[in-house]
Amino acid sequence: MIKKVVGASLIGTTVEWYDFFLYGSAAALVFNKLFFPTADPLTGTLLAFTTYAIGFLARPLGGLVFGHFGDRLGRKKLLVLSLLLMGGATMLMGVLPTYASVGVLAPVLLTLLRLVQGFALGGEWGGAVLIVSEHGDPLRRGFWASWPQAGVPCGNLLATGVLAVLAAVQSDEDFLAWGWRVPFLLSGVLVVIGLWIRLSVSESPIFLAAQEKAAKEKGPETEKAPALLLLKHNWREVLIAMGARFAENVSYYVITAFILVYVVTGLGLSKSVGLNAVLIASAVHLVTIPVWGHLSDRFGRRSIYLVGAVGMAVWIFAFFALLDTKDPVLITVATTVGLVLHGAMYGPQAAFFSELFGTRVRYSGASVGYQLASIVAGALAPLIATALLQAYKSSYPIAVYVLITCVITVVAIAFAKETRGADLEEHDRVGV
């Protein structure tokens, strides 16, 4: 059963992140030209990344809404809905008219669809990792729950891979004219596959038990919305989750999205250099995330998370130094090591966040903590990095920016309790 649940979560999460990352790559490569045409390439890119960031604004709302109904109705139903919303928005992006055809209406429609993407993704992550965490055993929860996390590099691998193939076989003119639409339309096929698999899994047994218990013990607390219970009992855990997200979220988008801007606009290299580096690094990232999850089962969530945060604080300076060599091999090495260190934070994260909250507020708590941080972390990361590059013409301020986020994460982990091996049902008996 656990393998089936893991497979369904992984495939569904892969589809959702494919859709979400596809936008980030397109924002760096084509949206600046097709939807925000300006004389200055970096200004157009800043405008494209602004709409990219807007998608993150909808994620906490999605986390709150999906968390509320996920804690009331179950994890499975909401996971199906999030997949349909994300896939529909992405396919519609593939048929949007550009600025040359309809003027300012084009970026407006693009932004609205980006908001739908963000809303859907806000509800996806919490449900995907929780349904696995609540099916698995406590001793191997870090390993099993890390597999939905691997959907992130899987999705990025698919999105970057499709774009890299199209960039290799098409001229720049064809890619701008129609080639960029192909990956967005392919989302429809992936959604059908993900939906078929996701519908086949059972609801979380821990959620069903908690729901039955709540029905028998109806009182003032059980009638409250999960978000109200969360704010009353678990505000500290929400802050810890938000702090833990900072370095993980910012570093990821600097390494995988901003790198395309830096390589093309900052270094004057072909976009294929950046795409290929991210492609290879994402493949390694995919393999290492479950390894870090397994290590967190042995050595604890906090210790492995700190390895990633401290390692990233040091490596980010080497990352940009290697990019500045303009050597494709060294650029690939820089990106790969960066994502391996990111995996040390991302691998244990699913189990860690799940173990912070009781079942009645777990979907809301994990989703809200995760998504609120994304507004000021991942949403702004490519935007801030691009603005720093435009202002200083140097990568050093960008590295310092990532370093600051690593310090925030280290402080948050220092205040957290070790949760490895926590009994989720025992958590329900002793608190919300």
C-alpha positions in Angstrom: 0.0 0.0 0.0 2.7 2.5 0.9 4.5 2.0 -2.4 1.2 2.6 -4.3 0.5 5.8 -2.3 4.1 7.0 -2.8 3.8 6.3 -6.6 0.5 8.2 -6.9 1.9 11.2 -4.9 5.2 11.3 -6.8 3.5 11.2 -10.3 0.9 13.8 -9.3 3.5 16.1 -7.8 5.7 15.7 -10.8 2.9 16.9 -13.1 2.1 19.9 -10.9 5.7 21.0 -10.6 6.3 20.4 -14.3 3.5 23.0 -14.9 4.8 25.4 -12.3 8.5 25.2 -13.4 7.7 25.4 -17.1 6.4 29.0 -16.4 9.7 29.9 -14.6 11.8 28.7 -17.5 9.6 30.4 -20.1 9.7 33.6 -18.1 13.5 33.6 -18.3 13.6 32.6 -22.0 10.6 33.8 -24.0 7.9 35.6 -21.9 10.1 38.7 -21.7 10.0 38.9 -25.5 6.5 37.8 -26.2 4.5 39.3 -23.4 6.7 42.1 -22.1 8.7 43.4 -25.1 11.0 46.3 -24.0 14.3 47.7 -25.3 16.2 46.5 -22.3 16.3 42.6 -22.0 16.8 42.7 -18.2 13.8 45.0 -17.8 11.6 42.7 -19.8 12.9 39.8 -17.7 12.1 41.6 -14.5 8.5 42.1 -15.7 8.2 38.5 -16.7 9.6 37.4 -13.3 7.1 39.8 -11.6 4.2 37.7 -13.0 6.2 34.6 -12.0 6.3 36.0 -8.4 2.5 36.7 -8.5 1.9 33.0 -8.7 3.5 32.7 -5.3 1.0 35.2 -3.8 -1.8 32.8 -4.5 -0.1 29.8 -2.9 -0.8 30.7 0.8 -4.5 31.2 -0.1 -4.5 27.9 -1.9 -2.8 26.3 1.2 -5.4 27.8 3.5 -8.4 26.8 1.4 -7.1 23.3 0.5 -5.8 22.9 4.1 -9.2 23.7 5.5 -11.1 21.3 3.3 -8.3 18.7 3.4 -8.5 18.6 7.2 -12.3 18.4 7.0 -13.0 16.2 4.0 -9.8 14.3 3.4 -6.5 14.4 1.6 -7.4 12.5 -1.6 -10.3 14.7 -2.9 -8.3 17.8 -2.7 -5.3 16.3 -4.4 -7.5 15.4 -7.4 -8.8 19.0 -7.5 -5.4 20.6 -7.4 -4.2 18.5 -10.3 -7.1 19.5 -12.5 -6.7 23.2 -11.7 -3.0 23.2 -12.4 -3.2 21.2 -15.6 -6.1 23.3 -17.0 -4.3 26.6 -16.3 -1.1 25.4 -17.9 -2.8 24.1 -21.1 -4.6 27.5 -21.5 -1.2 29.3 -21.3 -0.2 27.2 -24.4 -2.9 28.9 -26.5 -2.7 32.5 -25.2 -2.3 35.3 -27.7 0.9 37.3 -27.3 1.4 41.1 -26.9 1.9 41.5 -30.6 -1.6 40.1 -31.2 -3.8 41.6 -28.4 -1.6 44.1 -26.6 -1.8 44.5 -22.9 -4.6 41.9 -22.6 -1.9 39.2 -23.2 0.1 39.8 -20.0 -3.2 40.2 -18.1 -4.4 36.8 -19.1 -1.0 35.3 -18.5 -1.0 36.7 -14.9 -4.6 35.4 -14.2 -3.6 31.9 -15.2 -0.4 32.2 -13.2 -2.6 33.0 -10.1 -4.6 29.8 -10.8 -1.4 27.8 -10.9 -0.2 29.3 -7.6 -3.6 28.6 -5.9 -3.5 24.9 -7.1 0.1 24.4 -6.1 -0.6 25.9 -2.7 -2.9 23.0 -1.9 -0.9 20.3 -3.7 2.2 20.0 -1.6 0.6 19.6 1.8 -1.8 16.9 0.6 0.8 14.9 -1.3 3.3 14.7 1.5 0.7 14.1 4.2 -1.0 11.2 2.6 2.4 9.5 2.4 3.4 10.5 5.9 0.2 9.2 7.3 0.3 5.9 5.5 4.0 5.2 6.4 5.6 3.8 9.5 7.4 6.3 11.9 10.8 4.7 11.5 11.0 5.2 7.7 8.8 8.2 7.4 11.6 10.4 6.3 12.5 8.1 3.4 8.9 7.5 2.2 7.8 11.1 2.6 10.8 12.4 0.6 9.5 10.7 -2.6 6.8 13.3 -3.2 9.5 15.9 -2.7 11.4 14.2 -5.6 8.5 15.3 -7.8 10.1 18.7 -7.8 13.2 17.7 -9.6 11.2 15.3 -11.7 8.9 18.1 -12.8 11.9 20.4 -13.4 13.6 17.7 -15.3 10.6 17.2 -17.6 10.1 21.0 -18.1 13.8 21.8 -18.7 14.2 18.6 -20.8 11.4 19.5 -23.2 12.6 23.1 -23.5 16.2 21.9 -24.1 15.1 19.5 -26.9 13.0 22.2 -28.5 15.9 24.7 -28.2 18.3 22.1 -29.8 16.1 21.2 -32.8 14.5 24.5 -33.5 15.8 27.9 -34.6 15.3 30.8 -32.2 12.7 32.2 -34.6 10.6 29.0 -34.6 10.9 28.6 -30.8 9.6 32.1 -30.3 6.9 31.8 -32.9 5.3 28.5 -31.8 7.8 26.0 -30.2 7.4 27.4 -26.7 3.7 26.4 -26.7 4.4 22.7 -27.1 5.5 22.0 -23.5 2.4 23.8 -22.1 0.0 21.8 -24.3 1.8 18.5 -23.3 0.6 19.2 -19.8 -2.8 17.8 -20.7 -1.4 14.3 -21.4 0.5 14.3 -18.1 -2.6 15.4 -16.1 -4.7 12.5 -17.5 -2.0 10.0 -16.4 -1.6 11.6 -13.0 -5.3 11.7 -12.4 -5.8 8.1 -13.3 -3.1 7.0 -10.8 -4.2 9.4 -8.1 -7.8 8.3 -8.1 -6.6 4.7 -7.4 -5.2 5.4 -3.9 -7.0 5.1 -0.6 -7.6 7.9 1.9 -5.2 8.3 4.8 -6.0 5.8 7.7 -4.8 8.3 10.3 -7.1 11.0 8.9 -10.1 8.6 8.9 -9.4 7.6 12.5 -9.1 11.3 13.6 -12.3 12.2 11.7 -14.2 9.4 13.5 -12.8 10.4 16.8 -13.8 14.0 16.3 -17.3 13.0 15.3 -17.7 11.1 18.7 -16.2 14.0 20.7 -18.1 17.0 19.3 -17.4 20.1 21.3 -16.3 23.8 20.9 -12.8 22.8 19.7 -13.9 20.3 17.1 -16.3 22.8 15.6 -13.6 25.4 15.0 -12.0 25.8 11.6 -8.6 24.1 11.3 -7.0 27.5 10.7 -8.3 28.9 14.0 -7.1 25.9 15.9 -3.7 26.3 14.1 -3.3 29.9 15.2 -4.3 29.1 18.8 -2.2 26.0 19.4 0.5 25.8 16.7 1.7 29.4 15.8 5.2 28.6 16.9 5.4 25.5 14.6 4.2 27.6 11.7 7.0 30.1 12.3 9.6 27.3 12.5 8.3 25.9 9.2 8.5 29.3 7.5 12.0 29.9 8.7 13.1 26.5 7.6 11.8 27.2 4.1 13.9 30.4 3.5 17.3 29.0 2.5 15.7 26.0 0.8 13.3 28.0 -1.3 15.5 30.9 -2.2 18.6 28.8 -3.1 16.5 26.5 -5.3 15.1 29.3 -7.5 18.4 31.1 -7.8 20.1 27.8 -8.9 17.4 26.6 -11.3 15.5 29.8 -12.6 17.9 32.7 -12.2 20.8 30.8 -13.6 19.1 31.0 -17.1 19.1 34.8 -16.8 22.7 34.9 -15.6 24.1 32.6 -18.2 22.3 34.2 -21.1 22.2 37.9 -20.2 25.0 38.2 -17.7 27.6 35.9 -19.3 26.5 36.1 -23.0 26.3 32.3 -23.4 23.7 30.2 -25.2 20.5 29.3 -23.3 21.4 25.6 -23.9 24.3 25.9 -21.5 22.0 26.8 -18.6 19.3 24.4 -19.6 21.6 21.5 -19.9 23.2 22.3 -16.5 19.8 22.4 -14.8 18.8 19.2 -16.6 21.8 17.2 -15.4 21.7 18.7 -11.9 18.0 17.9 -11.6 18.6 14.2 -12.5 21.2 14.0 -9.6 18.8 16.0 -7.4 16.1 13.4 -8.0 18.3 10.6 -6.8 19.7 12.3 -3.7 16.5 13.6 -2.2 15.3 10.1 -1.0 18.9 9.5 0.2 18.8 12.6 2.4 15.3 11.5 3.6 16.7 8.1 4.6 19.6 9.8 6.4 17.1 11.9 8.4 15.5 8.7 9.7 18.9 7.7 11.0 20.5 10.9 12.2 17.5 13.2 12.7 15.6 15.8 10.7 17.4 18.8 12.3 21.0 17.6 11.8 20.5 16.8 8.1 18.6 20.0 7.5 21.5 22.0 9.0 24.0 20.2 6.7 22.1 21.6 3.8 21.7 25.1 5.1 25.3 25.6 6.3 26.6 23.9 3.1 24.5 26.2 0.9 25.8 29.3 2.7 29.3 28.3 1.8 28.7 26.8 -1.7 26.7 29.7 -3.1 29.9 31.8 -3.5 31.7 28.9 -5.3 28.5 28.5 -7.4 28.8 31.9 -9.0 32.6 31.7 -9.2 32.3 28.6 -11.3 29.5 30.1 -13.4 31.8 33.1 -14.2 34.4 30.8 -15.8 31.9 30.3 -18.7 33.0 26.7 -18.9 29.9 24.5 -19.5 31.3 21.6 -17.5 32.1 23.8 -14.4 28.7 25.4 -14.7 27.1 22.0 -14.6 29.2 21.0 -11.6 28.3 24.2 -9.8 24.6 23.6 -10.4 24.7 19.9 -9.4 26.5 20.4 -6.1 24.1 23.3 -5.3 21.1 21.0 -5.8 22.6 18.2 -3.8 23.0 20.5 -0.9 19.5 21.8 -1.5 18.3 18.2 -1.2 19.7 17.9 2.3 17.0 20.5 3.3 14.3 19.4 1.0 14.6 15.6 1.6 13.7 15.6 5.3 11.3 18.6 5.0 8.1 16.6 4.3 8.4 14.3 7.3 9.7 17.2 9.5 6.7 19.5 8.7 4.2 16.6 9.0 5.5 15.8 12.4 5.1 19.3 13.7 1.3 19.2 13.7 -1.6 17.1 14.8 -3.9 15.4 12.3 -6.8 17.8 12.7 -4.6 20.8 11.6 -1.8 18.9 9.8 -2.9 19.8 6.2 -3.5 23.5 7.2 -0.3 23.7 9.3 2.1 22.2 6.8 0.5 24.0 3.8 0.3 27.5 5.5 3.8 27.4 6.9 5.3 26.1 3.7 3.4 28.5 1.4 3.6 31.7 3.5 7.4 31.5 3.3 7.3 31.1 -0.4 5.9 34.6 -0.9 9.0 36.3 0.6 11.4 33.5 -0.3 11.0 31.7 -3.7 8.6 34.3 -5.2 11.1 37.1 -4.9 14.3 35.2 -5.4 14.6 35.5 -9.2 13.3 39.0 -9.1 15.7 40.1 -6.3 18.6 38.3 -8.0 17.9 39.9 -11.4 17.6 43.4 -9.8 20.9 42.9 -7.9 22.6 41.9 -11.2 21.2 44.9 -13.0 22.2 47.3 -10.2 25.7 46.0 -9.4 26.7 44.0 -12.5 28.2 41.4 -10.1 27.1 38.1 -8.7 28.6 38.8 -5.2 25.5 40.7 -3.8 23.4 37.8 -5.0 25.5 35.3 -3.1 25.3 37.5 0.1 21.5 37.5 -0.3 21.4 33.7 -0.4 23.8 33.6 2.6 21.4 35.8 4.7 18.5 33.4 4.0 20.7 30.5 5.1 21.3 32.3 8.5 17.5 32.6 8.9 17.0 28.9 8.3 19.7 27.9 10.7 18.1 30.0 13.5 14.7 28.4 12.8 16.1 24.9 13.0 17.9 25.8 16.2 14.5 26.6 17.8 12.9 23.4 16.5 12.6 20.1 18.4 13.8 16.9 16.9 10.8 15.1 15.4 12.3 12.0 14.0 10.2 8.9 14.7 7.3 10.8 16.1 4.0 8.9 16.5 1.4 10.9 14.6 -1.5 9.3 16.4 0.2 9.9 19.8 0.5 13.5 18.7 -3.3 13.6 18.3 -3.8 12.3 21.8 -1.5 14.9 23.5 -2.5 18.0 21.5 -4.0 19.5 18.5 
